Amino acid sequence: MLWRVRTTLVDRPGILAEIALACGRSEVNIVAMQVLATGPQVTDVFVVDVPEGRTDLAVAELFEAAGGSQVTVTRVDDGATVDSPTRWLDGARAVLDGDSDVETALVGLLDTEPPDVADYTGHDVLTLTRPDGTGLQVSRAIPFTPVERARAQALVTLVHDGTMAQEPVLAPTALEPAGSPGVPLVRRATLADAEAVAALHERCSEETLFDRYQVPLQLPMTGRMNRRLVSPDAGLALVVQLGRDVVAHGLLEPVEGIWTFQLLVEDAHQGDGLGTQLLKHAAGRAKGLGAARLTFVTAGSNDTLLRTVGNAGFMARVERHDGSVHITVPLTAVRAIGTA
């Protein structure tokens, strides 16, 4: 049975050896620990594996006899043995990815839920300040150490800054009507765009087409593929129109439960910011369809998409899958765009 033991110790050489010796004599195995300096004493947190039948009171008495004071013992599961810095980094990732809010993350990281002890009162209050000046409070029966306070404040600042970095991702502004020279229009594709999208593919280089499809593309494309590119079975297609031509195209669709977006920008217009506009629009559309995150898929050698994602203001996680690159961004701060 696993227990978390938090105890205050005199900060002197040999004290940990005495704790370890006492645990060994009682067949209590220390499986994890961290030191939280409080000065002039020190607060140590142990995760111990205790033989069946031992109570939390017996574990507390063991640590008190070995020199500990202010001992608290709470029952935990296997997750308590995870390295502490890893837990905090995972907590930050969960908030940035939209899987959790910061308050919920702090509950798990600081163990602020009522512990498995009889005297829980929630008497210590930790007040955290977001960069925008708003406050956040958490509390628990066991006093927070300066280290825990610093970690919690750093987490709140980090996830707030990470979320703010996504704020530029907005719905597109109104543009001049299609056909106006030099003015790109990002819009949803229709069946009427099939020929224009096919023409776009024929103007693209083999390298650009390979980055988009990860395989050599046979041209001209079949009518069935043309129709799928503008009217997919699930999801939707987007185009960037410049004058009478379609100069960029993207396909937003769910693949095995994950919303993905693949885009193609004509060689002559790469570097003009059209890819960035298309990515932002796709993010808003995906949010409107209920997606919590969006994954951009490209060939493994395509660094241009990585730069485009960065230019769009996204925080991204990059993974490689069988020669392709998956760039996943959270949509927490993205404003949804209607799918009409």
N, C-alpha and C positions, 0 to 999 in steps of 0.2 A: 504494500500500500504506500502511495506517495503522499508526502506532506511537505508543505513549504514552511520553513522555520525562519522567522526574522528575529534577530537578537542583537542587543547592544553589547559590545565588548570593550574592554580596556585595550587601547591601542599600544600593545607592547609585544616584543618578540616572544614567540612560543605559544601565544594564546590559541592560534589555529591548530597547532599540534596537540594541545590539550583537548580541544573540541574533537578532533579526529580520533584521538586515542579513546576518549569516552564513548564515541559512537561505535568504534570497532569492538570494544568490550561488550557493548549491548547489541551487537549484530545489526547495527543500523548503518546502512550504506549511503554515503554522500554521493549523489549522482550529478549535482550541479551546485554552483555557488557564485555569488558576486559580492563585491565589497563596495559599500556605499559610504564614503567618508563623511563623517559628520563633525569631527574635531571638537574637543580633544579625544573623544571616543570614536568608535566606528560601528556602523550598522552593517552586519553581514546577513545575507539571505541565502539559505541553504535549501536545496530540494533533496529530501532523504527518502530512501526506500526502507520501510519499517516492516518487521515481521507481522503477520496477521495477529490480531488480538490486542495489539498495543493501542492505547487511546492517545488523543491529543494531549491530555494532561500528563501522561507518562513521558511523552516526547519532550514536553516543555520542562518537566522536572529534570530530565537527563541533561538538557542544555544549561539549565540554571546551576546544576551541580558542577558543571564543567567550567563555570565562570561567566555565563551569560546573564543578562538582566533584560527586563522589559521584553520577555520572550512571548511571541505569538505563533500559533501553529494553525495552519489551515490545510484542509484536504485539497489536493490538486490532481490533474490528470497528466498524461504523458506530454502534453503541450508545454508544461512548465519546464521541461528539460531543454527546450530549444534555447540556443545561444541568445542572450539578451539583446545585443546589437542587431542580430538578425530579426528578432521579433519587432523591434522598433522600426527597422527599415521596411519590413513587410507591412506594418501598420500604416506607414506613410504611403506605400504603394497602393494599398487598398483604398485609401481616401482619394488619392490622385486618380485612380482608375474608376472611381465612382462606385466601388463595391461597398463602401462604408462611409459614414460621416465621421468627423473628427471626434465627436463626443463618444460614439460607440467604440471607436478605436482606443480611446483613452481608458474606457472601462476595462478592456482586456489587458492593456499594457500596464496599468497601474493597479489592477485588481481592486477596483472601487466598488464592485458589487458586494453586497453583504456577505462576508466570508462565513465559513462553516465553524463559527465560534459563538458562544452565548452572549458575549458582551458587546455586540456590534452597536455603535451609536452614531457613527459617521461624524465624529467630532472635529476632525482636522479638515479644513477647507483650503483648497488650492485654487487661487485666482490667476487665470491666464489672460493675456492681452493679445488680441489679434492686431496685425499691422494697421488695420483701418480704425483702431481705437476701441472696438467693441470688446466686451469681456466674455469669459467662459469660466464657469466654476465646476469643480469636481470635489468630492469629499469621500472620506473613509474613516474607519475607526483607528487604523494604524497611522501614526504621523508620517507625513511625506518627508523624505530626506532632501537636502539641497540638490543632490544628484538627480533625483526623480523630478524635482521642480524644474531644473534646467532642461532635462530631456523633454518634458511635456511642453515647455514654452518653445523649445526649438522645433518640435513637431508641429505645433499650431502655426508658427511662423512659416515653416517650410511648405505645408500643404496650402496655406493661404496664398503664398507667393506663386506656387505652382498652378493654382486655380486661376489666379489673376492673369497668368501668362497666356491663358487660353481666351481671354475676353475679346481679343480682336476678331475672333471667329464669329461673324454676324451674318444675318441675312443680307443678300446682295442689295445694293442700292438700285434705284430705278435707273435704267439706262435709256439711251435714245432708241427709237424703234429699229427693228432689224432692217438692214439695208442702208443705214447711215454709215458713211465711209469712216473707217478707223475706229469705230466704237464697238467693242465686243459685247455680245449679249449672251448671258448664261441662262439656259432654260431647259425645261424637260423636253426630251425628244418625242416625236410622234412617228407614225408609219410614213408620213409624208417626207421624213428626213432620210429614208432608207438609201436613196440614190446618192444624196449628199455625203452620208457617212461612208458609203462604199468608195466614193471619189476621194474622200479624205485618206482612206487606207491606201489607195493607189498612189497618192502623192508622197506617202511616208517611205523612208528608207527601210531596208531590211533590218538594220540594227534597232531602229525605233519600234518596228513591229515585233521584233523578238523580245525587247524589253517588256512590251505589253502582254504578249501571249506566251512567252517562255518556250515557244516552238516556232520553227519556220512556218510562215503563213502562206497558203496557196492563194494566189490572185489570178483572175478575179474571184471574189467570194461568191458562194451560192446564194440564191435568193432567200433560202431558209435562214442562213446565218445573218444576212442583212436585216431580216425582220427581227431576229432575236436581239440584235444589237440596239435596236430602237424600241422594241417592245418585248422585254424579257418575260418569261412565265411568272417570275416573282421579282419584286423590286421594281426598279425603273432605270431609264437611261437619261443621261444629260448630254447636252451639246453646248459648244461655244460657237456662236455664229458671228462672222465678221463680214459685213456686206452681204453678199448672196451665198458665201461659202461657209460650210461647217469646217472649222479649223482645229477643233478639239472635241473629244468624245469621252464619256465615262459611263461605266456600268455599275450600278449600285444594286447588290442582290445578297440575299442570305445564303451562305454556304455552310451546311451542317450546323445551323443555329448561330453562325457568326456573320454579322453584316460586313461585307467586303466591298471595296471600290477599286476598280481598275481603270486607268485613264490612258488616253492617247492624245498627244499634242503634235500637230504637224511640224516637221523639222524646221520649216521656214519661220515658224512662230515660237519656237522654243526659246526661253529666256525673256519673253515679253510679259510674263506674269499671268498668262492664261491658265497654266496648271494650278497656280495658287488660288485663283478665283474659283476654279472648278472644284478643288479640294474643299474649300470653305463651304461652297454651296452643297456639296455632297454630304458634309458633316451635318449641316442644318437639316437636310432632307432625311438623313438617317435618324437624327434625333426626333424628327416628326413621325417617323415610323416606329418609334419606341426603342431604338437602339441605345444602349448605355455606352458603347464604344464602337469604333470603326476601324477596320483593318484594311490597309492599302497593300496590294500585292504586286510585286514586280520581279523581274529577273535579278539574279544574285549580283550581277555586275552593274546594275543601274544605281549610280550614286546621285543622279539628278533628282530622283523622287525623294531621297532623303533630304536634300537641300530644300526642295519644294515644301515638304512637310514642315521643316523648320521655319521657312519664310511665312508659312500660314499661321505661325504662332502656337503650334501644338507641342505638348509634352508627349514624347513617343517612346514606346518600347519596341525594340527591333529583335526579330527572331528569324532564323533561317530554317527553311523546310524544303528538303529535297531539291536544292538548287535555286529556289526562289526565296525572296525576302518578304517577310510579313511585318509591316510597320503598324502597330496598334496605338490608337490615341483615345483617351477618355473623352466623353461628350458632356461631362458634368456642367461646364460653363457655356456650352454652345446653345444658341437660341434656335429652337425648332422652326423649320420651314414646312408649311403645309404641303401635302403630296398631290394636290390638285394640279 
